């Protein structure tokens, strides 16, 4: 049975690779490399990372260079105006986690996005200057460089500066995205920006961003002070004044990136290393894996009826706990250890009935005594020595707040929408929250980003992550299961179709090709609601093979590509 399932999967995935299924062209996405590998959302960024590694840089050096390059070549999510999380494992097995998540400005208030009647004004937290949190990317990259970097800071930013000032040829997908957002860019950027042009963008058009190049040069010359102070800071504050924004010079100067202890769990003799709060990703991922660990998923098979039911019921319960308990640990007592307790999560699944859906209305967050994003981008890097970086970064929505800082050339994030604007009111991704994630000055908003590293037998085994807003945790969850339980290689694991459940709304979101029609009918008969949607996530995966080679998987749902040597 297992052999036939594996054969079916191989045929299924190969067919889908070449018929498209709403993915971009696939042939250049993957490879196996003997020394080092980089997988990102854009071909140019992947090449920048490899170039740094070939110059003798380590995984952190490559990550910094890729981060700045993505701010140029992938503006809908790559950024210097946003933030993110990084999980790092060095060649000796030491691990660390860097939190460079955005913060609420000092003048932020709990009800800042409500009208006089207390109703949420959705657009205020999504578009324009007021939607922006204090950016963390530049501070985060400098912090990573100070602790682990080997090449000079200027060397790492130089590729991004050149790409911005000389320009690069945009992809077909990017041309379509630029054109789609043109009207919105025009409305929100009355002073213009490099992305706004007469006529339509076309594949291979040269995209030049001189203002961004100048901003990057200031960062190269002055480090974080080139962004959080001086000319760039002045331009950010002027942009706030042009709209209704509240980020001040003191907000910028006082921003800090924070090193945190990664969350560590286990799944079937594999060690899972992921991001702690204020990301909900690591907590939720480990809880999901623990919830399904004692079910025979391998015997049941990939996206079989029973497999889907167990995974959905686990997701339903974990997202209910997320909504109540997770937030910035500097402001809220997060019961992280309780939420990733294996016995607790197995107990949580005892009420699951595999012959009938559990209505989400009947699933409540656990009461612990004493306790009251889709456009993101991810990249995975492993260098020749075995140092590994899993980094997820975001502006929140596609192109963030859709506001370019005039004179500085970069986009503002709209991360304030990741707070609970009002308890019970869903955000951009349909996620609801409560007091734990309420808006407070200088607080970091809750995130779903899940940069993850997996060990097997004490050795590096997998480096994985994805964008996708609320679907991030379930996409990483499925990718890990695809490898460990269903025997897929790196490329198959990210190409495989995905589904998602997040407690509320009470539905299973499925890609067109996910879950067979027969299984869908059985699920619907037993009370599950199926909602077909577009692509879910864009996963970047690196597997370390028994011979030490780096096997890569770049998601064919975008322009993602793996490179290495």
N, C-alpha and C positions, 0 to 999 in steps of 0.2 A: 504493500500500500504506500509506504513511504517513498519507495523508488519511483512508483508511478506518479505520485504527487510531484516529486522533484522534476521528473521529465516533463510533466504538464506545465510546470512553472517556467522551465527553460524555454519551451516552445512559445508559451504565452508572452513572455517578456521580449523575446526576439521579434515576434510578430509586431508587438506594440512599438518597439523601437523604430521600426521602419514604416509603419502606417501612420505614425504621427500621434493620433489621439490628442490633439490640441497641445502638442509639444513642439518645440523648435527642432531644427535639424540636429541629428544626434551623433554622426560618425566621429566628431572630434572631442567627445566628452571625456573619455576615460583612457587609462593606461596603467601599466605596472612598471614601477621604477625601482632600480636597485639601490639608490642612495637616498633620495629625498623627493618629496611630493608636496604640491600646493593645489588646493581645489577651491576656486572662488566662483562668484557669479558672473565674472566678466573675463574674457580671454586675455586682455591687456593686463589686468590686475594679477592674474595667475602668472603671467610671464615676468612681471615686476618681482614677484616673490621668488621665483626660480633664479632670476638674475642676482638677487641679493644673496641667496644661498650659495650660488656658484662663486661669488666673490669672497666667500668665507664667512658670511654672516650666519647666525644661528636662527632658530625658529622664531624667537622674539623679534630679531631684526627684520626678518621677512614679514612678520605680522604687522609691524609698524609701517613698513613700506607699502604693504598691501592696503592697510587701512587708509592711508593718505591717497594712494592711487585710486581706490574706490570712490573717494570723495570727488574725484575728477571725472572718472569714466562711468560711474554708476550713481548719478545724482539722486535717483529716486529712493535710495537707501544708504549708499555709501556716504560718509559725512565727516565734517568737522563741527557741524552745528547740532549734533545729536549726542548719543552716548551708547553704552553697551556693557557687555560682560566678557571676561576672558577666563578660561580654565587652562592652567599650564601644568605640564608634567615634565620634569627634566629627565635626563638619561638615567639617573640613579633611582628614579621613582619618587622623588620629592614632588609634592603637588602644592599649588597655590591658586588663588582665585582673585581676580581684579574686578572691582566694582567701579565703573566709570559711568554709571547711570546718571541721567539728568536729575536736577533738584527743582523743587518749586521755589520761585523767587521769594524773597523775604516779605514782600507785600501781598503774597497770596493769601486768600481766605477760603474757609470751608465752602461758602455759598457763592463764590465768585461767578459761577456759571448758571445761577438761578435767577428767574425773574421775580417780580414783587410778590407773585402768588406762590413762589417756591417751586415752579416748574423749571426743568432743565432747558437751557437754551443751547441746543446741540452744537450749532455751528461755531459758537464762541470758543469751545474747547478743541475745535478741529481746524479752523482756518484763521489766518491772521496772526498778528503779533502776540495777542493775549494767550494763544494756544501753546506758546513756547515755554519750555522749562530751561533752566540754566544748563548749557551744553557741557558735556563731560569728556568728549573724545580726546581733545588735545592734552588735557591734564592726564588722562589715562595712559596715553601713549608715552608721554614723558616719564610717568611713574614706572611703566614697564621697562623703558630704556635705562633708567637709572639703576634699576635692580638687576636686570638680566642682559642688557644690550652689549654688543661687542663692537660693531661698526659705529662710526660717528653719526650723530643726530642728523647732520646736514646730508650725509650720504643717503640716509634712509628717506628723506623728503625730496631729494633731487629728482627722482623719476616723476613724482606727482607734479612738481613745478614745471618740468619740461612738457608733460602732457597737457597741462592747463594753458601754458603760454603758446606752445606750437600747435596744439590741437590734436585731435585723433578722429579717425573715421568711425562714425556711429554705426551700430548694427541695425538691421531691419526692424527688430523688436523695439529698439530705442527710438527709431524714427516714428514708429506708430504711437509710442507713449508720449513723446514730445508733442506730436500733433493733437493727440487726444486731450491733453491738459492745456493747450494753448490759450483758450478763452479764460480759463481760471488764472493762469499766470498773468495774463494781461490785466485782469481785474484787480489782482492783489499786488501787482508790481507796476504802479503808474510811472515810475522812473525808468522802467525797462530792465532787461537782463539779457545775458548772453543766450539764454535758451529761447527767447522770443525773437522770431525773424519774420520778414515778409515772405509769404508763401509757405509751402509745406516742407518739412524735413524729409529727406530721402536717405535710404541706405548709402553709406560711404560718404555722406556729407561731412565736412570737417567742422568739428565743434571746438571752438577756441574760447577760453575763459580767462582773459587777461587779469581781470580784477581778482579772481580766485588765485591765479598765479602769484600776484603781489601779496595776497594774504598768506599764502603758503611760504613765500620767501621770508616774510616777517617771522613766521613760526620757526623756520629753519635757522634764522639769525639769532632769535631771542628766546627760543623755547616757549614755554607756556605764556611767558610775559608778552610774546608777540601776538597772543590771542586774547588773553584776559586783561591786558592792560594796553595803554597806548592807543595807536591809531585804530586797530581793529575793534577794541572795546568801545572807542568813541563812535565808530560806525554802527555797532550793535545798539548802543543806547539811542542814537539818532533814529534808527529803524523802529525802536520801541515808541519813540515820541511821535513818529509819523502815523502810527496806528494807535492801538489801545493797549500796547504791551507794558509790562511792569518790571522787566529785567533791568537792574541798575548796575552801575560800575562796581559797587560793593558786592553785589551778587556774584559778579564775574571774578573779582579778586579773591573772594572767600571760597570759591568752589574747590573741593578736594576729591580726588579719587582714593578709594579705600581698598586695602588688601584684606581679604576675608578667608576664613578656613573653608575649603570646599566641603560640600556634603558628600559622604561616602556611604554606599550601600552595596548590596550584592544581589546577583541574579544567576542562579545555576552555575556556581563556581566562577563567576566573573565579578570583578570589582567595578562598581559604577562610581565615577567621580564627576560631580556636576556642581552647578552653581547654587549657592545658598541664597536666602532672602537678602535684598528685596526682589530677587527673581523668585517666582513661584515654580520655575522650571525644574530645578534639581529635586526639590521636595516632591513635586507631583510625579516626575519621572520615576523616582525610586519607589514611591508608593504604588504606582501603576504596575511596575515590574513585580513587586512583592505580592500584589493582589492576584496576579495570574500565575505565580510561580508554581503552584501545586496542581494546576490543571494540565492535562496532557495535550498541550497545543500541538506539539510535533506530530503526535499520532492523529489528531483531528485534522490537521492540514491547514495550509494558508487560506484564510478567508472562508473556511468552511462555516457551516451554520453555527455550530457550537463555539468555534473560535471567536467569531464575530460577537456572539452574545456575551461571552465572558469579558471580552475586551470592552465592549460598550458599557456593561454594568460596572466594571471597574472605573471607567472614565466618569460615569455619572456620579459616583460617590466621591472620587478625588476632586472633581471640580466643585462639588458642593462645599467641601472643606476649604478649598482655595478661596471661595468667595467670602468666607467668614474669618478665616484665621491668618491669612497671609498679608504682609505689608512690610514697610521699612522697619527692620529690627532695632534701629536707633530711636524709633518712636513708638513701637508696639511690641509687646511681648509675644513673639511668634513661637508657637509650640512645635518647632521644626523636628526635634528629636522624637516627639510623640507621633507626628505625622509620618515619619519614616520608620516606625517600629514595625518589624515584620509580623509579630503576633497581632498587633492592632489591625493591620491591613488584611490579614487573613480572616480575622474575626468579622471585619466589615463586610466580607463577601459571603458570610454564612447565610444571609437572607436572600441570596440570589436564587431565583427560580429559572432554570434554563428553558422552561416551556412557556414562560410568559414574561413580558417586559415589566420592569418595575417603573411605575410612573415617577417622573422626577419630583412631582408634588409630594410624594411619599418619602423622598430622600432628603434628610436634613443634615446639616453640618454636625459633626460630633461636638459634644460639649466637654471641653477640657476644664476641670476645676481650676480656678485661679486665672482664667484667660477670658477676657471679654471677646500686541502688535502684530494691514498685513504686510506692509512693505518694510521688511527688515532684510538684512543680508547676513550670511554666515560664511566663514571660511575655515578650512582645516589645513594644518601644516605639520609635517614631520621632517626634521632635518636629518643629515647624514649620521649624526651621533645618537639619534633617537629622542631628542627633545621634541615635545609636541605642544601645539597650540590649538585650542578650539575657541573661536571668538565669534560672537554674534553682536552685531551693531545695528542701530536703527535710528530713523527719524519718526517712527511710529507709522502713520499713514504714508501712502505713496507720495513722495516729494514733501513729506512733513506738512508744515503749515502752508505750503505753496508760496512762501514769501522768501525772496532772496534779499540778504542784507545788502542794500545799495552801497556800492563802492567797495564791498568786500567779496561779493560773488558767490556766497554759499547760502544754502537753504537753512531756514529755521525749522526745528522740530515742532511737532504738535503732541508732545508727550503728556501734556497736562490732562489729555483725555484718558490716559491710563489710570488716573486717580478715579475713585468713586465720586463722580460729580454730585450724585445724590444716591443714598442707599436704595438699592433695588432697581435703579435706572441703568440699562445696559449701555456699554461704551461702543466705540466703533466696531468692535468685534463681537458684540452681543454678550460680553461678560458683565456680570453684575458683581457688586461688592458692597462692603459695609464700612463700619467704623475703622477697621484695621487699615484701610486704604483711603481714608478721607483726606482731603487736601489740608496740609499744614505748611507753614513757612519752612523752607530749607529741607523738606522731607523728600525722599526719593520715591517716586511712584512705582507701584507694583508692576512687574514684568512677567511675560511668559517665556522669555528667552532661555534656552536650555543648552548652552555649550557643554559638551560632555566628552569625557575620555574614559575608555573601558580597558581594564587590564584582564589578562588571562594567565593564570599560573605565575603571577608576579611580574609579568612582562607586558609592555605596551601592546594592545590588541586592536583598538578602534579609536578614531577621532571623528566625532560626528556632531552635526548641528544643522539648523535650518531657520529660515524666516517663516512667517505665516501667522503672526498674531496669536490668537487663542488656539490655533491648531499646532503650534510649535511642539508642545509637549507630546501630543499624540503622534506626530510625525516622527519624532526621535524615538519614541516608544516602539512604533511599528518597525522602524529601520533596525533597531537592536534585535527585536524578535525575528525579523526576516533573516538576519545573519545567524543568530544563536539557535533558534528553533527550526527555521525552515531552510537552512543550509544555503542561503543565497550568497553570491560574491558581492563585492562592493558596489558594482554597477547595477546588478539586479536589485539589490536592497533599496536603492534610491529610485529606480525606475518603476518598481512595483506600484500598482494603484493603491490609493489610501482612502481611509474614511475617518470620521471624527464625531465624537459626542462630547458636549461640554455642560451637561446637566440642564442648563437653560440656554436657548429654547430646547424643549424635549423632542429632539429629532436626531437622526443619524445623517450627517452630511457625507455624501459619497461623491467621488469623482465619477465621471461617466463610465469608466471601465472597471470601477471597484465593485466587488461583491456581485456574484452571478445573479441573473434574473431569478433563478430557482430559489436561491437563498433569500433574495429580497422579498419574494412572495411569502415565503415561510415566516420571515421576520414580521412583515406587515400583518399577517394573519394572527400573530401572537401579540400585537399591540405596539410594535415599533413603527415609528414614522420615518420614511425614507425621503431625504431631500437631496436631489441631484444638484451639484454645483460644479464650478470650474476647478482648476488645479488647486491642490492643497500642498503648500510648502515647496521649497526647492532645497533638498537635502544635499549636503556635501559630506562625503564619507571617505575615510582612508582606513584600510585594513592592513595590519602587519601580518604577512604570511609566515609560515613556519621557517622558510629560508631567509627571512628578514626583509624581503622585498616589500615595497609599498604599493598595494593594490588600491586603485582609486575609483570612486564613483561620483560623477558630476551629474546633477539632476537635469534630464533632458527637457524639463518644463520651461527652461529659460536658456540664456546664452552661456550657462555655466560650463566651465571647462577645467580639466585637470592637466597639470604640467609637472614635469620633474626631470630628473636625470639619474 
